[in-house]
């Protein structure tokens, strides 16, 4: 988890002017962009080196982008002042460090190698604190009267931020608060607690207004004379290990606009100019999923060769510019299941698009990056915690052609697995319907609720509209009816073609987020609801649209769903569950409230309830909790399919419910 520690601005370190050194170079410069170095001020043009001690200043309708020696990319927006206080990179985690100051304005950044091992080696200071990172992609804006809301009002002063990938912990004198992907925050001062924002403020997305105003060639001609960096190398002469890419994508719920700069060439005046590569085009929005067509080459460290198992594939989120992947394979008598716990950013290079990301179990303490489901005897930890690290890397030669390499390591098993040249099928799976389920694999009320888009190869819905099986697109979730009894309970064609039903009794096979596969017993009931998926957010419906319950099933039919409202804000892309009420046969009534972002990718939502209360019976003891998952249904979001569960782990309510607008 990345941490953001908030300190007073007076703690900023003194600049190291006496030891100025080249730490990177400018990739893009548009408009009024200058560097202040000591007492000198000069235009900062494409190809110009930046040094320790430099202050970069941008005027109105201007933007700039800098690549540093550790392969990090920093994109600066209009009216920004940014200072490089310290920077040392020698590929030595013990001594590498970076210290920056954002005095005003804003930036987007994809961080580089500094801080990936020694997380305290990176710091970005603002007037209200500083940001520490761990391979994170985030946005930060420091407002002091210049930030305007959509209605033209001035936003309160302070730091505003959003996370595109990874996690950050915001820490100040009030304590710590953690934010993850697609979450946004505001910090007013060093003493006030960080506040969660339900949506990004309009000014957090930088539209790079001045991007097309200048010619790269003219910029190079105006650049001060210096020894140019070699094409394909960093400014310190090292061979570049990452494709240079301009302008990191904004958080997924903002409008991102990328600028790609893949190489440099000398201008006629002897300077450097950025060259726009010829790249295959990618769609600007939408989700596409391709199953794997070839298992490539699979080997483990013991010399065994392996085979690719069914399910799994690669999902491409074109709006957020991220790749998600899941791989299931068998080698040496062990079945491995790994996936990307977070999307991997797509970057552009001279020969196309690439992606690379490494995930370590220690960075995801509440999640699982993979497991071996048939581990050999003698291992001490439970399933789901066998994979120590997993690295994914690959290329996209077009919007429909990808290749993937995977490296898996398990320190407990003292074994590693490599997969090379895994390629996708030529035909994408079509996104048609969605399923939400509440599953209770352990026989208690500590179940979980899931929702998945339905592709032809990940769910089986028979001719009677009864769900027979569901396989998560990425991740461990799996449900198969097997020999359990099944019953279709109801439907509503006017609420997005929703159907709901149950599996009852023994014989169903379920796999949860712990990667453990269970077989249900005689007292189990599993619930499902499926419908025609809303494939794009109908924001024209407005900021407050209410949905009412029109049918469902609770506790196998013995319970009652009393009512409640789901309110959707289509402009802020958020969903609120308000006073959902359900009663057990024994008389206990549970009231549930919660909220969740609504995925712009596939209109799914889910999370834990913010509050669950219980009244009216002897089972209302101990702390109450629960969760929910669902999707928008119908061409114009006419309905909502919801799965939910709540209780104290011993007794509670669970089921599915259809809602209609």
Long-range contacts (C-beta under 8 A, 24 or more apart in sequence): 1-134, 1-167, 1-168, 1-169, 1-178, 1-363, 2-119, 2-131, 2-132, 2-133, 2-134, 2-135, 2-136, 2-138, 2-166, 2-167, 2-168, 2-169, 3-119, 3-132, 3-168, 3-169, 3-171, 3-176, 4-129, 4-130, 4-131, 4-132, 4-161, 4-168, 4-169, 4-170, 4-171, 5-129, 5-130, 5-132, 5-171, 5-172, 6-128, 6-129, 6-130, 6-170, 6-171, 6-172, 6-173, 6-187, 6-190, 6-194, 7-125, 7-129, 7-130, 7-172, 7-190, 8-190, 9-125, 9-126, 9-127, 9-128, 11-125, 12-85, 12-101, 12-125, 13-85, 13-86, 13-99, 15-52, 15-53, 15-83, 15-85, 16-52, 16-53, 16-85, 16-86, 17-53, 19-52, 20-51, 20-52, 20-53, 20-54, 21-51, 21-52, 21-87, 22-49, 22-50, 22-51, 22-235, 22-236, 23-50, 23-51, 23-52, 23-68, 23-69, 23-84, 23-87, 23-89, 23-235, 23-236, 24-49, 24-50, 24-66, 24-67, 24-68, 24-69, 24-87, 24-234, 24-235, 25-49, 25-50, 25-66, 25-67, 25-229, 25-234, 25-235, 26-50, 26-64, 26-65, 26-66, 27-65, 27-66, 27-67, 27-73, 27-244, 27-246, 27-261, 27-274, 28-63, 28-64, 28-65, 28-211, 28-216, 28-246, 28-247, 28-259, 28-261, 28-274, 29-64, 29-65, 29-214, 29-219, 30-62, 30-63, 30-64, 30-208, 30-210, 30-211, 30-212, 30-213, 30-214, 31-58, 31-59, 31-60, 31-61, 31-62, 31-63, 31-78, 31-210, 31-213, 31-214, 32-58, 32-59, 32-60, 32-61, 32-62, 33-57, 33-58, 33-59, 33-62, 33-63, 33-64, 42-224, 43-222, 43-223, 45-219, 45-220, 45-222, 45-223, 45-271, 46-216, 46-219, 46-220, 46-223, 46-272, 46-273, 46-274, 47-219, 47-220, 47-223, 47-228, 47-229, 47-264, 47-271, 47-272, 47-273, 47-274, 48-223, 48-224, 48-226, 49-226, 49-229, 49-235, 50-84, 51-84, 52-84, 52-85, 52-86, 52-87, 53-84, 53-85, 54-83, 54-84, 55-81, 55-82, 55-83, 55-84, 55-103, 56-80, 56-81, 56-82, 56-83, 56-84, 57-81, 58-105, 61-209, 61-210, 61-213, 62-210, 63-206, 63-208, 63-209, 63-210, 63-211, 65-246, 65-247, 65-259, 65-261, 67-234, 67-244, 68-98, 68-112, 69-234, 69-235, 69-236, 69-238, 70-96, 70-98, 70-112, 70-113, 70-114, 71-112, 71-113, 71-234, 71-240, 71-241, 71-242, 72-98, 72-109, 72-110, 72-111, 72-112, 72-113, 72-114, 73-109, 73-110, 73-112, 73-244, 73-245, 73-246, 73-247, 73-248, 74-100, 74-107, 74-108, 74-109, 75-107, 75-108, 75-109, 75-206, 75-208, 75-246, 75-247, 75-248, 76-105, 76-106, 76-107, 77-105, 77-106, 77-107, 77-108, 77-141, 77-206, 77-208, 78-105, 78-206, 78-209, 78-210, 79-104, 79-105, 79-146, 80-104, 80-105, 80-106, 80-107, 81-105, 82-107, 85-125, 89-113, 89-114, 93-117, 93-118, 93-121, 94-118, 96-121, 97-121, 97-122, 98-122, 98-123, 99-123, 99-125, 100-124, 100-125, 101-125, 101-126, 102-126, 102-140, 102-142, 103-127, 103-142, 104-142, 104-144, 104-146, 105-141, 105-142, 105-146, 106-139, 106-140, 106-141, 106-142, 106-203, 106-204, 106-206, 107-139, 107-140, 107-141, 108-138, 108-139, 108-206, 108-247, 108-248, 108-250, 109-137, 109-138, 109-248, 110-137, 110-245, 110-248, 110-345, 110-347, 111-135, 111-136, 111-137, 126-159, 127-159, 128-158, 128-159, 128-172, 128-187, 128-188, 128-189, 128-190, 129-159, 129-170, 129-171, 129-172, 129-187, 129-190, 131-161, 131-168, 132-168, 133-166, 133-168, 134-166, 134-167, 134-363, 135-165, 135-166, 136-163, 136-165, 136-166, 136-167, 136-168, 137-163, 137-164, 137-165, 137-166, 137-248, 137-249, 137-345, 138-162, 138-163, 138-164, 138-166, 138-168, 139-164, 139-204, 139-205, 139-206, 139-250, 139-251, 141-203, 141-204, 143-203, 147-201, 147-203, 148-202, 148-203, 149-201, 149-202, 149-203, 150-202, 155-201, 155-203, 156-186, 156-188, 157-188, 158-186, 158-187, 158-188, 158-189, 159-186, 159-187, 160-184, 160-185, 160-186, 160-197, 160-201, 160-203, 160-204, 161-185, 161-187, 161-204, 162-200, 162-204, 162-250, 162-251, 162-254, 163-251, 164-248, 164-249, 164-250, 164-251, 164-252, 164-320, 164-345, 165-322, 165-342, 165-343, 165-344, 165-345, 166-342, 167-363, 170-194, 181-251, 181-252, 181-342, 181-343, 182-251, 182-252, 182-253, 182-597, 184-251, 198-572, 198-574, 198-595, 199-253, 199-572, 199-573, 199-574, 200-251, 200-253, 200-254, 204-250, 204-251, 204-254, 205-250, 205-254, 205-255, 205-256, 206-250, 207-255, 207-257, 208-247, 208-257, 208-259, 211-257, 211-259, 216-273, 216-274, 216-275, 217-267, 217-273, 219-273, 220-267, 220-269, 220-271, 220-272, 220-273, 221-267, 221-269, 221-271, 223-271, 223-272, 225-270, 228-264, 228-266, 228-270, 228-271, 228-272, 229-264, 229-272, 231-263, 231-264, 231-265, 232-263, 242-347, 242-356, 243-347, 243-348, 243-349, 243-350, 243-354, 244-349, 245-347, 245-348, 245-349, 248-345, 249-320, 249-321, 249-345, 251-320, 252-317, 252-319, 252-320, 252-322, 252-600, 252-601, 253-573, 253-597, 253-600, 256-319, 256-320, 256-321, 258-321, 258-348, 260-348, 262-348, 262-349, 262-350, 263-350, 277-348, 277-349, 277-350, 279-348, 279-352, 279-353, 280-352, 280-353, 280-396, 280-397, 280-398, 280-399, 281-399, 282-318, 282-321, 282-346, 282-353, 282-396, 282-399, 283-318, 283-399, 284-318, 284-319, 285-318, 285-319, 285-600, 286-318, 286-319, 286-601, 287-315, 287-316, 287-317, 287-318, 287-431, 287-453, 287-601, 287-602, 288-315, 288-316, 288-318, 288-399, 288-400, 288-428, 289-313, 289-314, 289-315, 289-316, 289-428, 289-429, 289-431, 289-453, 289-455, 289-473, 290-314, 290-315, 290-316, 290-400, 290-402, 290-424, 290-425, 290-427, 290-428, 290-429, 291-424, 291-425, 291-429, 291-457, 292-327, 292-422, 292-423, 292-424, 292-425, 293-423, 293-424, 293-425, 293-426, 294-421, 294-422, 294-423, 295-329, 295-419, 295-422, 296-404, 296-419, 296-420, 296-421, 296-422, 296-423, 297-418, 297-419, 297-420, 297-421, 298-329, 298-331, 298-417, 298-418, 298-419, 299-331, 299-417, 299-418, 300-331, 300-332, 300-334, 300-415, 300-416, 300-417, 300-418, 301-415, 301-416, 301-417, 302-332, 302-415, 304-331, 304-332, 304-333, 305-331, 306-330, 306-331, 306-332, 306-417, 307-331, 308-422, 309-335, 311-457, 311-458, 311-471, 312-339, 312-474, 313-424, 313-425, 313-429, 313-473, 314-394, 314-402, 314-404, 314-424, 315-473, 315-474, 316-346, 316-396, 316-399, 316-402, 317-343, 317-601, 318-399, 319-600, 319-601, 320-601, 321-345, 321-346, 322-346, 322-355, 323-355, 323-392, 323-394, 323-396, 323-402, 324-473, 324-474, 325-392, 325-394, 325-404, 325-406, 325-474, 326-472, 326-473, 326-474, 326-475, 327-404, 327-406, 327-419, 327-422, 329-417, 329-419, 330-374, 331-417, 332-415, 333-374, 333-376, 334-372, 334-374, 334-375, 334-376, 334-413, 334-415, 335-372, 335-373, 335-374, 336-370, 336-371, 336-372, 336-373, 336-387, 336-408, 336-417, 337-370, 337-371, 337-372, 337-373, 337-476, 337-515, 338-369, 338-370, 338-387, 338-390, 338-406, 338-408, 339-369, 339-370, 339-474, 339-475, 339-476, 340-392, 340-474, 341-367, 341-368, 341-369, 344-392, 346-396, 351-395, 352-395, 352-396, 352-397, 352-398, 353-395, 353-396, 353-397, 354-393, 354-394, 354-395, 354-396, 355-392, 355-393, 355-394, 355-395, 355-396, 356-391, 356-392, 356-393, 356-394, 357-391, 357-392, 357-393, 358-389, 358-390, 358-391, 358-392, 359-389, 359-390, 359-391, 360-388, 360-389, 361-385, 361-387, 361-388, 361-389, 367-513, 368-476, 368-513, 368-514, 368-515, 370-408, 371-476, 371-515, 372-410, 372-413, 373-515, 373-517, 375-413, 376-413, 379-412, 379-413, 380-412, 381-412, 382-514, 382-516, 383-514, 383-515, 383-516, 384-476, 384-513, 384-514, 384-515, 384-516, 385-412, 386-410, 386-412, 386-413, 388-412, 394-422, 400-424, 400-426, 400-428, 401-426, 429-455, 429-456, 429-457, 429-458, 430-455, 430-456, 431-455, 431-533, 431-535, 431-602, 432-532, 432-533, 433-459, 433-461, 433-530, 433-531, 433-532, 433-533, 434-530, 434-531, 434-533, 434-602, 434-603, 434-604, 434-631, 434-633, 434-641, 435-459, 435-467, 435-470, 435-528, 435-529, 435-530, 435-641, 436-528, 436-529, 436-530, 436-629, 436-630, 436-631, 436-641, 436-642, 436-643, 436-656, 437-467, 437-470, 437-479, 437-526, 437-527, 437-528, 437-529, 437-629, 437-643, 437-656, 438-526, 438-527, 438-643, 438-644, 438-645, 438-654, 438-655, 438-656, 439-479, 439-510, 439-512, 439-526, 440-524, 440-525, 440-526, 440-645, 440-654, 441-510, 441-511, 441-512, 441-516, 441-518, 441-520, 442-518, 443-520, 443-521, 443-523, 443-524, 444-649, 444-650, 445-645, 445-647, 445-648, 445-649, 445-650, 445-651, 445-652, 445-654, 446-649, 447-645, 447-654, 448-512, 448-513, 448-627, 448-645, 449-606, 449-627, 449-628, 449-629, 449-643, 449-644, 449-645, 450-477, 450-606, 450-629, 450-643, 451-604, 451-605, 451-606, 451-629, 451-630, 451-631, 451-641, 451-643, 452-477, 452-604, 453-533, 453-602, 453-604, 453-631, 454-530, 454-533, 459-530, 461-530, 464-488, 465-491, 465-499, 465-530, 466-499, 466-501, 467-501, 467-528, 467-530, 470-528, 475-513, 476-511, 476-512, 476-513, 476-514, 476-515, 477-511, 477-512, 477-513, 478-509, 478-510, 478-511, 478-517, 479-508, 479-509, 479-510, 479-511, 479-526, 480-508, 480-509, 480-510, 481-507, 481-508, 482-507, 482-508, 482-509, 482-519, 483-507, 483-508, 484-508, 484-520, 484-524, 484-526, 489-552, 489-553, 489-557, 490-551, 490-552, 490-553, 490-658, 491-551, 492-550, 492-551, 492-639, 492-658, 492-660, 494-638, 494-639, 494-660, 495-531, 495-550, 495-633, 495-634, 495-638, 495-639, 495-640, 495-658, 495-659, 495-660, 495-661, 496-531, 496-532, 496-534, 496-632, 496-633, 496-634, 496-637, 496-638, 496-639, 496-640, 496-641, 497-531, 497-532, 497-633, 497-634, 498-529, 498-530, 498-531, 498-551, 498-633, 498-639, 498-641, 498-658, 499-529, 499-530, 499-531, 500-527, 500-528, 500-529, 500-530, 500-551, 500-552, 500-553, 500-641, 500-656, 500-657, 500-658, 501-527, 501-528, 501-553, 502-526, 502-527, 502-528, 502-553, 502-556, 502-557, 503-528, 504-556, 525-555, 525-556, 527-553, 527-643, 527-654, 527-655, 527-656, 528-643, 528-656, 529-641, 529-642, 529-643, 529-656, 529-657, 529-658, 530-641, 531-631, 531-633, 531-634, 531-639, 531-641, 531-658, 532-633, 532-634, 532-635, 533-602, 533-603, 533-631, 533-632, 533-633, 534-603, 534-631, 534-632, 534-633, 534-634, 534-635, 534-636, 534-637, 535-602, 535-603, 536-603, 537-570, 537-573, 537-598, 537-600, 537-603, 537-637, 538-570, 538-636, 538-637, 539-570, 539-571, 539-573, 540-570, 541-568, 541-570, 541-636, 541-637, 542-570, 542-571, 543-569, 543-570, 543-571, 543-572, 544-568, 544-569, 545-569, 545-570, 545-637, 545-661, 546-661, 547-639, 547-640, 547-659, 547-660, 547-661, 548-659, 548-660, 549-657, 549-658, 549-659, 550-639, 550-658, 550-659, 550-660, 551-657, 551-658, 552-642, 552-655, 552-656, 552-657, 552-658, 553-655, 553-656, 554-582, 554-583, 554-653, 554-654, 554-655, 554-657, 555-584, 555-585, 555-653, 555-654, 555-655, 558-584, 558-585, 559-583, 559-584, 559-585, 559-653, 559-655, 561-655, 561-657, 562-589, 564-592, 566-640, 566-642, 566-659, 568-598, 568-632, 568-637, 568-640, 570-637, 573-597, 573-598, 573-600, 574-598, 575-605, 577-609, 577-628, 577-642, 580-644, 580-657, 582-644, 582-646, 582-653, 582-655, 583-616, 583-653, 584-617, 584-619, 584-651, 584-652, 584-653, 586-617, 586-618, 586-619, 586-651, 587-616, 587-617, 588-614, 588-615, 588-616, 588-617, 588-618, 588-619, 588-620, 588-651, 589-614, 589-615, 589-616, 589-617, 590-614, 590-624, 590-626, 590-646, 590-647, 590-652, 590-653, 591-615, 592-626, 592-628, 592-644, 592-646, 594-628, 596-628, 598-632, 602-631, 603-631, 603-632, 603-637, 604-629, 604-630, 604-631, 605-629, 605-630, 605-631, 606-630, 609-646, 612-646, 612-647, 614-647, 614-648, 619-647, 619-648, 619-650, 619-651, 619-652, 621-648, 622-648, 622-649, 622-650, 623-648, 624-648, 624-652, 625-649, 626-652, 637-661
